Amino acid sequence: MEVRQCRALNCHKLVELPHYYCDEHRELEAAYLQSRMKWSHSHDKQYAKRYDKTKRVATPIKREQHKFYKSKQWQDLRTVVLNKQHYLCQYCLTEGRVTQGNTIDHTIPINFDPTKKDDVNNLNVICPECHRLKTDWEYKHY
């Protein structure tokens, strides 16, 4: 069973996928799905292509990393970690909060130690807020 946190403000209930809201806030789901469709139709694939060329694969090292993240090996590792950690942000859990996450983060960045890129013990589920804070910290310290 895959779960995520209810999107309602200050609601921390977990809901089963594919829903975005718990039973208490389910009436908000239709409007949310409509706004997602509107956004996706307004952002064309050219945006992603431009971003990929200027940011994601700008250097040979970034190109190799991008290639790794598109590989079957990474997809399998990602699935193992998500299932093992139940889609819950490990950084929030250490502070006593339960937050749904679906991003996999390298505890020790692969820019710093490329040998740990496929080490399951170096991977954690992380929520967007923790990922932003950790990335900012990494830029300062690495």
N, C-alpha and C positions, 0 to 999 in steps of 0.2 A: 504494500500500500504506500503510495507516494503522497506526501502532504506538503502544504505550504501554510504560511500564516495568513489569516484573514486580512484583507487590505483596508478594512474599516479603521479609522483613526482610533488609536488606543485600544484596539481589540487584539488580543494575543492568542485567540483560539486557533487551532490548527484545522484546516479543511482538506478534504481529499481532492486530489486533482481529478478532473480539469477545472473545478470551481475555484473562484477567487475570493468568495465571501462565505462566512459561516451562515447557518440557518437564520440567525438573528438579523443578519444584514444582507440576506440574499436579494432583496429588492434593488440593491445598488449594482448588482452584477450586469444587468442589461445595459445600463448607461455606460458602465466601464468598458464593456466589450465593444460598444458602438464607438467610443472615443478611441479605442485601440485601432479599430478598422480605419477610422478617419485618419489617424496618424500614419498608419502603414501605407495608405494610398497616397499620402502627400510626400512621402520620402522614397524617391526612386532608387534603383540599384546603382545608378551612376554615383550617388553619394558614397556608397560603400566602396566602390572601385577607386574613387579619388582618395578616400581615407586610407585604403590599403596601400596605395602607391606612395603616399606622402608620409605615413606614420608607421604602418605595420611592417612593411618590407623595405624600409628606407636604407638599411645597411645590410651587409652580408650576414652578420650575426642575427639581426632581426628576421631576415629571410629564413634562416635555418630554424629559428624558434617557431615562426609561423608555420613552416612545413611540419614540424613536430606536432603542433597543436591541431593540425588537420589530419594527422595519421590515425590509423586504426588502433595502434598501440595506446595513444593518448585517450581516445574515446573509451577503450576498455578500462584503462586506469581510472578515468573519471567516473565511470559507472560503478566500479568497485568501491571507490571512496564515498560516493554519494550514498550508496546502499549501506555501507558499513557505518556511516555517521548519520544516517537517517535524515539527510537533507537539512540538518541543523547546524547553524553557525557555531563552530568550536570556540571561537574567540568570545562570543556572547555567553556561551555556556560556562566559561571560566568565571564570568562575572555574575552568574546566577540568572541570566535572561535566556528565554527560549525564543530564538529568531530563526526563521526559515532562510536557507541560503541555497543557491544552486551554482555558485561559482566555486571552482577548485583553485586553491592558492598554494603556492610553494612556500613553506615556512622559511626555508633558506632560498632566496631567489636564484633562479637558474643563471642570471647574469653574474652572480657572485660565485656560484659553484655549479657548473653545467653537469657534473657527474651525478647530481642528485635529481635530475629532471624527471626520471622515471622511478624514483624511490617512493613507494607507497607511504612510508613513515614520514616523508617530507611533505605530504599533501594533506590539506584540510579543507573542509567546506567552510565558506565564508560568506557573510551577507554583504550587500553593496556598501553599507555604511562602514563596516569594519575594513572592507577591502580598500576603500578610499583612504581611511586613516592609516592603514598599514603601508599603502603605496607612498603616501606623503612621507611617512617616517623613513621608508627605505631610500627615497631620493636624498634625504638629508644624511643618512648614515652609511650608505653604500656608495 
